[in-house]
Amino acid sequence: MNYPLQLSFKILALARQLCVVDAQGNLIFYVKQKAFKLKESVTVFKDATQTEPLYAINASKILDFSASYQFTDRQGRLLGAVRRRGMKSLWKAHYEITDERSALVLTINEENAWTKVLDALFGEIPVIGMFTGYLFHPAYLVSRPNGAVLLRLVQQPAFLEGKFTIDKHGQLDEAEETRAVLSLIMMILLERGRG
């Protein structure tokens, strides 16, 4: 993938639809989250026409705070999963990324928990809350278990839209890169749902 990647979605949309664009402006993924589902279901398409699904991300349980979200390719092969670390994620977002054998390969950690707290507090204030996207910019790090940072996702200033940038800081093979980007997409959808 050609970094930095840009992710964007409309905040007020009924069913979340997210675009992932590379540094040249080419659409890499078009993501659609199914609305009104008890069990999370996300489809990752090749383009905005939604005719060619590439990946599916499905929750392992219904309405579970620590559910695991499994990635499968278009043939239904398991590629890995991402899981929020229950109580550990209440204060500061923490996710674990596993491979197809359920071995821990990467983690996602929020850089600064106070940014999310302030964003949530100001977001609840009428009128002013619409502008929190210009004030607070949460950042997340994708790292190996040894702490080596590979990717960094940062929220960008935006009005009534979610915009994020993913920068590359280390080497990943193709399977790791796919797992990491799919995990960041799912994490964005989950964290936006939490506020």
C-alpha positions as CSV (number, residue, x, y, z in Angstrom):
1,M,0.0,0.0,0.0
2,N,1.2,3.5,-0.8
3,Y,1.2,5.5,2.4
4,P,-0.1,7.7,3.9
5,L,-3.6,6.3,3.7
6,Q,-6.6,8.5,4.1
7,L,-9.8,7.2,5.7
8,S,-13.0,9.1,5.7
9,F,-16.7,8.7,6.6
10,K,-19.8,10.8,7.1
11,I,-20.7,11.0,10.8
12,L,-24.4,11.4,10.3
13,A,-24.9,8.5,7.9
14,L,-27.3,5.8,9.0
15,A,-25.1,2.9,7.9
16,R,-21.4,3.7,8.2
17,Q,-19.6,3.8,4.9
18,L,-15.8,4.4,5.0
19,C,-13.4,5.1,2.1
20,V,-9.7,4.2,2.2
21,V,-7.6,6.1,-0.3
22,D,-3.8,5.9,-0.9
23,A,-1.3,8.7,-1.3
24,Q,-2.1,9.0,-5.1
25,G,-5.8,9.3,-4.4
26,N,-6.6,5.8,-5.5
27,L,-9.5,4.1,-3.7
28,I,-8.1,1.0,-2.0
29,F,-11.2,-0.1,0.1
30,Y,-14.8,0.9,0.3
31,V,-16.2,-0.3,3.7
32,K,-19.8,-0.7,4.6
33,Q,-21.1,-1.5,8.1
34,K,-24.5,-3.1,8.2
35,A,-27.0,-1.0,10.2
36,F,-29.2,-2.3,13.0
37,K,-27.4,-5.6,13.4
38,L,-27.1,-7.3,16.8
39,K,-23.9,-9.0,15.6
40,E,-21.5,-6.6,13.9
41,S,-21.0,-7.2,10.2
42,V,-18.7,-5.2,8.0
43,T,-17.9,-5.8,4.3
44,V,-14.8,-4.4,2.6
45,F,-15.3,-3.8,-1.1
46,K,-12.8,-3.1,-3.9
47,D,-14.7,0.0,-5.0
48,A,-17.6,2.3,-4.2
49,T,-20.0,0.4,-6.5
50,Q,-19.9,-2.4,-3.9
51,T,-19.8,-5.1,-6.6
52,E,-16.6,-6.9,-5.6
53,P,-16.3,-7.8,-1.9
54,L,-12.7,-8.4,-0.8
55,Y,-13.0,-9.1,2.9
56,A,-15.7,-9.6,5.6
57,I,-15.3,-8.6,9.2
58,N,-17.7,-10.4,11.6
59,A,-18.2,-10.3,15.3
60,S,-17.8,-13.6,17.2
61,K,-20.5,-12.8,19.7
62,I,-23.7,-10.7,19.9
63,L,-23.4,-7.3,21.7
64,D,-20.2,-8.2,23.6
65,F,-17.8,-5.5,24.9
66,S,-14.8,-7.8,24.3
67,A,-16.0,-9.5,21.1
68,S,-13.5,-10.7,18.6
69,Y,-13.9,-9.5,15.0
70,Q,-12.7,-12.1,12.5
71,F,-11.4,-11.2,9.0
72,T,-12.1,-13.5,6.1
73,D,-11.2,-13.1,2.4
74,R,-13.7,-13.5,-0.4
75,Q,-13.2,-17.3,-0.4
76,G,-14.1,-17.4,3.3
77,R,-10.5,-18.2,4.5
78,L,-9.7,-16.8,8.0
79,L,-7.0,-14.2,7.9
80,G,-7.0,-13.2,11.5
81,A,-9.0,-11.2,14.1
82,V,-8.9,-8.1,16.2
83,R,-10.2,-8.0,19.8
84,R,-10.8,-5.1,22.2
85,R,-9.2,-5.8,25.6
86,G,-12.3,-5.3,27.8
87,M,-11.6,-3.4,31.0
88,K,-8.2,-2.3,29.8
89,S,-9.9,-0.4,27.0
90,L,-12.2,1.6,29.2
91,W,-9.6,4.2,29.9
92,K,-7.3,3.9,27.0
93,A,-8.2,1.9,23.8
94,H,-6.2,-1.3,23.5
95,Y,-6.8,-3.9,20.8
96,E,-5.0,-7.2,20.1
97,I,-4.5,-8.4,16.5
98,T,-4.1,-12.2,16.0
99,D,-3.2,-14.2,12.9
100,E,-5.2,-17.1,11.4
101,R,-3.9,-19.4,14.2
102,S,-5.1,-17.0,16.9
103,A,-1.5,-16.1,17.8
104,L,-1.0,-12.5,19.0
105,V,1.0,-10.7,16.3
106,L,0.2,-6.9,16.7
107,T,-1.5,-4.5,19.1
108,I,-3.3,-1.2,18.8
109,N,-2.9,1.3,21.6
110,E,-4.2,4.8,22.0
111,E,-1.4,7.3,22.3
112,N,-3.0,9.6,24.8
113,A,-6.2,8.7,26.7
114,W,-6.9,12.4,27.8
115,T,-7.5,13.4,24.1
116,K,-10.4,10.9,23.9
117,V,-11.8,12.1,27.3
118,L,-11.7,15.7,26.3
119,D,-13.2,15.0,22.9
120,A,-16.1,13.0,24.5
121,L,-16.7,15.8,27.1
122,F,-16.8,18.6,24.6
123,G,-18.8,16.5,22.1
124,E,-21.7,16.5,24.6
125,I,-22.0,20.3,24.7
126,P,-24.7,21.5,22.4
127,V,-23.4,23.4,19.3
128,I,-19.8,23.4,20.5
129,G,-19.8,19.6,20.3
130,M,-20.1,19.9,16.5
131,F,-16.6,21.4,16.4
132,T,-14.7,18.9,18.5
133,G,-13.3,17.4,15.3
134,Y,-11.2,20.6,14.9
135,L,-10.0,20.6,18.5
136,F,-9.0,17.1,19.5
137,H,-7.1,14.5,17.4
138,P,-6.8,11.0,19.0
139,A,-3.9,8.9,17.7
140,Y,-3.4,5.2,17.8
141,L,-0.2,3.1,17.4
142,V,0.0,-0.3,15.7
143,S,2.9,-2.2,17.3
144,R,4.6,-5.6,17.5
145,P,4.4,-7.3,20.9
146,N,8.0,-6.1,21.6
147,G,6.8,-2.4,21.2
148,A,8.2,-1.6,17.7
149,V,5.7,0.9,16.1
150,L,4.6,0.0,12.6
151,L,1.7,2.2,11.8
152,R,0.2,5.4,13.3
153,L,-3.4,6.5,12.8
154,V,-4.3,10.1,13.6
155,Q,-7.7,11.7,13.4
156,Q,-7.7,14.8,11.2
157,P,-9.7,18.1,11.6
158,A,-13.1,17.7,10.0
159,F,-16.6,19.0,10.3
160,L,-19.5,16.4,10.3
161,E,-17.1,13.9,8.9
162,G,-14.5,11.5,10.3
163,K,-11.1,11.8,8.7
164,F,-8.0,9.8,9.6
165,T,-4.5,9.4,8.3
166,I,-2.4,6.2,8.6
167,D,1.4,6.7,8.4
168,K,3.9,3.8,8.1
169,H,6.7,3.7,10.6
170,G,8.0,0.1,10.2
171,Q,8.1,-2.9,7.8
172,L,5.2,-5.2,7.5
173,D,4.7,-8.2,5.2
174,E,1.5,-8.3,3.1
175,A,-0.5,-10.4,5.5
176,E,0.4,-8.2,8.5
177,E,-0.4,-5.1,6.6
178,T,-3.8,-6.4,5.6
179,R,-4.6,-7.5,9.2
180,A,-3.4,-4.1,10.5
181,V,-5.4,-2.0,8.1
182,L,-8.6,-4.1,8.6
183,S,-8.1,-3.9,12.4
184,L,-7.8,-0.1,12.2
185,I,-10.9,0.1,10.1
186,M,-12.9,-2.0,12.7
187,M,-11.4,-0.1,15.6
188,I,-12.5,3.3,14.1
189,L,-16.0,2.0,13.6
190,L,-16.1,0.7,17.2
191,E,-14.5,3.7,18.8
192,R,-16.8,6.1,16.9
193,G,-19.7,4.1,18.2
194,R,-18.5,4.5,21.7
195,G,-18.2,8.3,21.3
